[in-house]
Structures are given as C-alpha cells and as structure tokens.
Amino acid sequence: MGITFRKTMKKKKKTTVFLLFFKTPSKIILERIEEYLESLNCSNYGYFGKEELPESFARLGGTTDFHTEILKNPPSQILIVGSPERNEISQELLVSLRLSRATIKLVPVKFDLFSSLIQVNKSNDLPHIRLLSNHKSLIDKSLKTIFNYAIALAGIFITTLVFPFMAIFIKATSKGPIFYKQKRLGLYAKPFYLYKFRTMYLSAEARGPQLSSDSDKRITTAGKILRYWHMDELPQFWNILKGDMALVGPRPERPHFAELLTNKIPYYKIIYQEKPGLTSLGMIKYGYASSVTEMTDRLYYDIVYLNNPTFLMDLKILANTVRYIFLKTFYDPSPKRKIKREAQIKTLTNSNEPLIRWLTLKSKINS
C-alpha cells in the first residue's frame, strides 16, 4: 500500500490531493492520474509507501505518515487506487478517512470488466467512483446555523432572567462560584471550556476525574434540583453562540474519558466530525452514562446521528428532548429493537466491518 499527496495552487486557492495506492496501477491509469492532477494545475507531488512508481512521483516517506499528514495538511480530495486487502485496513486508517472532509474517489488499477460493467464518473478521462461523504447541503447547513444562533440568543436571554434566582440558590446550599467550567473536546478534537451552573461541592474531584450518578454524594442540594430539570446546562447556550457547540450533536467528553473510550473503541474519534451538542440522540434514547461501558453503549446512537445529521433530525431530537425534560420519558425502542441494538453494539466493538460500511454508505439503522 502506498500513499501519495499533491499540493496545488489554483486561482490562489490552496488545494491538496492525497492518493492511497493499495495496488500498483497500470501505466495508462498512472498517466490518467497525472493528467487529472495536471488539470488541477498541480505541481510538486510525491508518495508515501513501498510501490515503485515513475520518477515523477517522488517517494516522501512511509505509509504511517498519512495519519499525521492528514491532520497537518487536510486534503480536499483523496483518490484511493485499487481495492485493499483486509489486512491492509487499520482502524486508524478508517478513522482518518472518516474524519476527513475531503471528497473521496475510488480509482481502478486498470481498465477492465469493472470499468465496463459499472457506470463511473470521469474527470479528465480518469475513471472513478465517488463515495458518499459527510458533506451537508448549503441549505441544510444554513438552516442549522441560523437556528442554532437564534435559539442560543433566546437561551441566553432566559438564562439572564433566571440568573439572580439561580445564584442565590447555589450560594445558599454550598460554598464556591456560581459557574463551573470544564475542558471538553469539540469539533476535530479541539479543546474548549464548557460552562455550567455549579452543581457539585468544590472537592468533588479531589481524587481525579469521576463520572457522576443519580446517587452521587458530591452533588449539592441545589445541584440535584438543577440537574433534574437540566437547568445546570443553561450556560452552554454561550458555548453555542461562541461556536464551540451546537444544539444537537454528540455530547462532548473530557480528555480523560475520551482517551479511555479511544483505547477501548479506536473509531470513537469519528464523533469529532460534528460539533458537540447541548442534547443528543444518545441523551433522549439512553440518558446519562455513569460508566465507560455505558458511554460505549450510548455511542451507538451518536453514530446513527452522524450518518444523518440533518436539520429535520435536529428538530426531531429537540422535540423529544423537551418531552424528556418535562415528562422524564425516553424516546426508547421497543424490546425487540433493544435486543437488536445490543447485538449491533457488540458488533461495533468487535469488528472493522461497520467502519467500512460507514465510509461508503449512509446508515440504514432505524433511529
């Protein structure tokens, strides 16, 4: 397997193309690849790997360099040449592809029956199949952005109105500040500070990071009431206004627990492709997680959402969030669907297969 990248400058806009070689392509395919890159006004291209390619492709390193290079220099396109063998697919590679915002195209290693039986796209006579990406339509992105900011402004206004009462309540039941901030990981794993009304005693984490539960003795009297009605989350409207969070998305985790989850589930990192949310599909279907095992189970719902993060899905989740807050009822699947979900969770934690499916298809799991 080899990996090639190429930087381009077109109309003063920087473009980067990565090529992943799982097999050495035929001479004509290599020529078409070069012609395609030339059509983008490319120059200075090379590859990572062990393949023997023409001198025009300069060898720049090993295949492991792809994972660091894709973070330092995000590509706009990725061309995958040839079909990989099972042992050539690593969790790290799949996660890197999933997190990439690039357009991903499959290129055959030669013109053969594959090319004649399947209708493929052509860019400058380069045959390829374009994979489904996680790009959203401009209309959907605009609707989500406008809606997020509008609700955040309304939420901040409401928070301002109730703040005096919250401040008195918090101060009357425990010593310490009114607000509490905690480092979390957001979009593309970028750290940010999440804000809450303080619900625990100051010594709550004297022994290090801990997950909370309903019977947690670290929670103050005021904190129990605020948590029950989720009013401690109100300051997070400021996080939304700042752009750190969205109304709907996977709940952000602390670096400590994110590392534990990544060690247990390497593809956990795919949640970083969306902004974390004030609420999530996992919250309305699973609720709070008080252990790493429960966090792993809840991840199933986050993955379902990531395959369909549309504005309409957000509205559905928000409506069920309101129902959950006031009626305390989960948007829960039937017993049969719950058994199916548990089986799927087991599959997700023991196989690469779901990741391969996510790279090419939108999830068909009924959410």
ChimeraX attribute file (.defattr): number of C-alpha atoms within 10 A of each C-alpha:
attribute: neighborCount
match mode: 1-to-1
recipient: residues
	/A:1	20
	/A:2	24
	/A:3	27
	/A:4	24
	/A:5	25
	/A:6	19
	/A:7	20
	/A:8	19
	/A:9	13
	/A:10	11
	/A:11	7
	/A:12	7
	/A:13	8
	/A:14	11
	/A:15	18
	/A:16	21
	/A:17	23
	/A:18	27
	/A:19	26
	/A:20	23
	/A:21	25
	/A:22	20
	/A:23	17
	/A:24	18
	/A:25	20
	/A:26	13
	/A:27	13
	/A:28	13
	/A:29	20
	/A:30	18
	/A:31	13
	/A:32	17
	/A:33	22
	/A:34	17
	/A:35	17
	/A:36	17
	/A:37	20
	/A:38	13
	/A:39	12
	/A:40	16
	/A:41	14
	/A:42	19
	/A:43	12
	/A:44	11
	/A:45	21
	/A:46	20
	/A:47	25
	/A:48	24
	/A:49	20
	/A:50	15
	/A:51	16
	/A:52	11
	/A:53	16
	/A:54	10
	/A:55	8
	/A:56	11
	/A:57	17
	/A:58	16
	/A:59	20
	/A:60	15
	/A:61	16
	/A:62	14
	/A:63	18
	/A:64	14
	/A:65	13
	/A:66	24
	/A:67	14
	/A:68	11
	/A:69	13
	/A:70	17
	/A:71	13
	/A:72	9
	/A:73	15
	/A:74	16
	/A:75	23
	/A:76	16
	/A:77	19
	/A:78	22
	/A:79	23
	/A:80	24
	/A:81	26
	/A:82	18
	/A:83	15
	/A:84	14
	/A:85	10
	/A:86	8
	/A:87	6
	/A:88	10
	/A:89	14
	/A:90	12
	/A:91	15
	/A:92	14
	/A:93	16
	/A:94	19
	/A:95	19
	/A:96	19
	/A:97	20
	/A:98	24
	/A:99	21
	/A:100	22
	/A:101	17
	/A:102	20
	/A:103	18
	/A:104	26
	/A:105	18
	/A:106	19
	/A:107	25
	/A:108	20
	/A:109	21
	/A:110	18
	/A:111	14
	/A:112	9
	/A:113	8
	/A:114	11
	/A:115	14
	/A:116	9
	/A:117	8
	/A:118	9
	/A:119	11
	/A:120	16
	/A:121	13
	/A:122	12
	/A:123	14
	/A:124	13
	/A:125	12
	/A:126	20
	/A:127	22
	/A:128	20
	/A:129	17
	/A:130	16
	/A:131	13
	/A:132	14
	/A:133	19
	/A:134	21
	/A:135	11
	/A:136	13
	/A:137	10
	/A:138	9
	/A:139	10
	/A:140	13
	/A:141	15
	/A:142	13
	/A:143	14
	/A:144	21
	/A:145	15
	/A:146	11
	/A:147	16
	/A:148	19
	/A:149	19
	/A:150	12
	/A:151	15
	/A:152	23
	/A:153	16
	/A:154	12
	/A:155	19
	/A:156	17
	/A:157	13
	/A:158	12
	/A:159	19
	/A:160	13
	/A:161	11
	/A:162	13
	/A:163	16
	/A:164	10
	/A:165	9
	/A:166	20
	/A:167	15
	/A:168	12
	/A:169	16
	/A:170	23
	/A:171	14
	/A:172	11
	/A:173	14
	/A:174	19
	/A:175	12
	/A:176	13
	/A:177	12
	/A:178	17
	/A:179	14
	/A:180	17
	/A:181	13
	/A:182	11
	/A:183	15
	/A:184	21
	/A:185	21
	/A:186	25
	/A:187	17
	/A:188	16
	/A:189	20
	/A:190	11
	/A:191	16
	/A:192	18
	/A:193	16
	/A:194	24
	/A:195	19
	/A:196	19
	/A:197	23
	/A:198	25
	/A:199	24
	/A:200	23
	/A:201	17
	/A:202	16
	/A:203	8
	/A:204	16
	/A:205	12
	/A:206	8
	/A:207	7
	/A:208	7
	/A:209	12
	/A:210	13
	/A:211	12
	/A:212	16
	/A:213	13
	/A:214	11
	/A:215	8
	/A:216	12
	/A:217	13
	/A:218	17
	/A:219	21
	/A:220	19
	/A:221	17
	/A:222	20
	/A:223	22
	/A:224	19
	/A:225	14
	/A:226	20
	/A:227	15
	/A:228	13
	/A:229	13
	/A:230	13
	/A:231	17
	/A:232	22
	/A:233	18
	/A:234	22
	/A:235	22
	/A:236	25
	/A:237	28
	/A:238	20
	/A:239	20
	/A:240	23
	/A:241	18
	/A:242	12
	/A:243	14
	/A:244	22
	/A:245	26
	/A:246	28
	/A:247	26
	/A:248	25
	/A:249	25
	/A:250	29
	/A:251	22
	/A:252	23
	/A:253	20
	/A:254	17
	/A:255	15
	/A:256	13
	/A:257	17
	/A:258	19
	/A:259	15
	/A:260	13
	/A:261	20
	/A:262	12
	/A:263	11
	/A:264	14
	/A:265	16
	/A:266	17
	/A:267	22
	/A:268	20
	/A:269	19
	/A:270	21
	/A:271	24
	/A:272	20
	/A:273	19
	/A:274	21
	/A:275	24
	/A:276	25
	/A:277	20
	/A:278	21
	/A:279	19
	/A:280	25
	/A:281	31
	/A:282	25
	/A:283	22
	/A:284	24
	/A:285	20
	/A:286	20
	/A:287	17
	/A:288	16
	/A:289	17
	/A:290	13
	/A:291	14
	/A:292	15
	/A:293	12
	/A:294	13
	/A:295	19
	/A:296	19
	/A:297	21
	/A:298	21
	/A:299	23
	/A:300	20
	/A:301	22
	/A:302	21
	/A:303	20
	/A:304	18
	/A:305	25
	/A:306	21
	/A:307	16
	/A:308	17
	/A:309	21
	/A:310	18
	/A:311	19
	/A:312	13
	/A:313	15
	/A:314	21
	/A:315	15
	/A:316	12
	/A:317	24
	/A:318	19
	/A:319	12
	/A:320	20
	/A:321	22
	/A:322	13
	/A:323	15
	/A:324	18
	/A:325	15
	/A:326	11
	/A:327	10
	/A:328	13
	/A:329	15
	/A:330	16
	/A:331	19
	/A:332	12
	/A:333	15
	/A:334	9
	/A:335	9
	/A:336	8
	/A:337	12
	/A:338	12
	/A:339	12
	/A:340	12
	/A:341	18
	/A:342	13
	/A:343	11
	/A:344	15
	/A:345	17
	/A:346	13
	/A:347	13
	/A:348	19
	/A:349	17
	/A:350	10
	/A:351	11
	/A:352	16
	/A:353	10
	/A:354	15
	/A:355	18
	/A:356	15
	/A:357	11
	/A:358	18
	/A:359	19
	/A:360	14
	/A:361	14
	/A:362	15
	/A:363	17
	/A:364	9
	/A:365	12
	/A:366	8
	/A:367	14
